[in-house]
Amino acid sequence: MSAPVNDFIATEARLGAHNYKPLDVVLSRGEGVFVWDTNGNRYLDCLSAYSAVNQGHCHPKIMAAMVEQAGKLTLTSRAFHNDQLAHFYEEIAALTGSHKVLPMNSGAEAVESAIKSVRKWGYEVKGVPNGQAEIIVCAENFHGRTLGIVGFSTDPAARDHFGPFAPGFTIIPFGDIRALEAAITPRTVAFLVEPIQGEAGVIIPPAGYFAEVRQLCTAHNVMLILDEIQTGLGRTGKLLAEQHDGIEADVTLLGKALSGGFYPVSAVLSNSDVLGTLKPGQHGSTFGGNPLACAVARAALRVLVEEGMIENAAVQGARFLEGLRSIRANTIREVRGRGLMLAIELHPEAGAARRYCEVLQARGILAKDTHDHTIRIAPPLVITPEQVDWALEQIAATVVQDFS
Ligand SMILES: Cc1ncc(COP(=O)(O)O)c(C=O)c1O
C-alpha cells in the first residue's frame, strides 16, 4: 500500500534539501503524455521533465532497449571499449552531421566539457595566450548548476553566495548582435548561447539574429557553442533548433531527451577541431559513454525519427500556439513559442504564475511557472491534436481567472 500523499511530501521536506518547491502532487506512473499520482489521478504532462521526456513517458522501445542492455552489460568505464559506444557515435553523427562526439551524463557536464574543450582549442589552435581565454555568454542564460556555470549566470538565486567564481566570461544581452560584435576580442574563443532561452521563459531572439551570429563567429574564428540541451531533439519542431536559422554550430550540446528521460545522457558534438584537442587523461567521466547509456540513447534517437515525433512537434506546436493566441483573457500579456516549446506570459498584475499552475493541476494539467509570471507549456512530442485541444480548453478556463 502506498503512503498518503502528505507523508511523501512531509518526508521530503523533513529529510531533503529544500532546493525545489514542487507542486503538491506525488507521481507514481507515466505513459506517453500522461502521468498518474498516487491517488490514481491522471494529468497531461506539460513540462516533460524540462524537455527530457520528449519521446513520452516510459516509451516501450526505449524501455526494452534499456532492460535488454541492463541484463548484458551496464558499465565498463572508458578504461575498456564496449560494444555500444561505436554504434552510438555512428548513429548520432549520422543524424546530426557531427564529426566528433564526447559522451557525458548531465547537461551541465556537457556544458562544462565544452567550456574546457574550447579553452584548450583557444590555446593550442587559435593561439590565445595561456590563461587568457574569454567566452561570451548571454544575460538570463541557463546552462546548469555547476560552479563554473552559475559563475556566469545573471540570476541572483543561481549564483548568490556560491562564489568565488572562475573568471573568463563576458556577459552580453541575448539577441543583440551589436553587443556580440563589441564583446569579441582577440582572446575570445567561444560564444555560448541557447537558441531559445528556455528557463528565462522561452525567449526567442529576433529573426536573423543567429545567421549574423554565425557570420561574426566565423569572421573572428570564435567557436559558436549552441546549448541545445532543451531546444534539441525535436522540441522546437526540428531536430535541432539551429535548423530554423539555417546555420550550423561549431559545438552542439545535447542532453535531456537524448535518453528519453530514462537515464542521464548528454553529449558534446563538434564539427570543428575543438574535441580533437582532448588527449588521453585530459578529460573524462566514469559513466560517460557507458553501454547502458549508449543503448538507451540509440533507442531514444531511433524512436524520435522513426515515429515522426519531430514533425508532430512542428504540427501540434503550431496548433497549440494558434490556440493559445486565440484565448481572450485580460491576464495574458503574450504567448510565444516554437514547436512544442511554448510559454504564456501573464501580466504582472494577474498574480503569480504558480497559482495558475495549481488551478491547471486541479484541471488535470501539470505545467511549470518560471520567473513569477510565465507558464511554460512543453508536452511530450507524441501529443495528439485532440489532446492539444483538450489542453487548450483547460488553459482557457484557467487564465480567465484573475489571482491578483
Ligand atoms: C539549456 C540548458 N542547458 C543545460 C541544462 C542543464 O542540464 P542538467 O540539469 O541535465 O545538468 C539545462 C537544464 O534545464 C538547460 O535547459
The ligand as an ORCA input file, in Angstrom:
! r2SCAN-3c Opt
* xyz 0 1
  C      19.640     24.926    -21.916
  C      20.057     24.053    -20.771
  N      21.352     23.749    -20.615
  C      21.766     22.967    -19.612
  C      20.891     22.449    -18.684
  C      21.398     21.604    -17.550
  O      21.075     20.259    -17.711
  P      21.139     19.282    -16.440
  O      20.066     19.691    -15.497
  O      20.936     17.899    -17.022
  O      22.504     19.440    -15.846
  C      19.528     22.749    -18.814
  C      18.552     22.237    -17.827
  O      17.450     22.700    -17.675
  C      19.100     23.570    -19.881
  O      17.811     23.898    -20.047
*
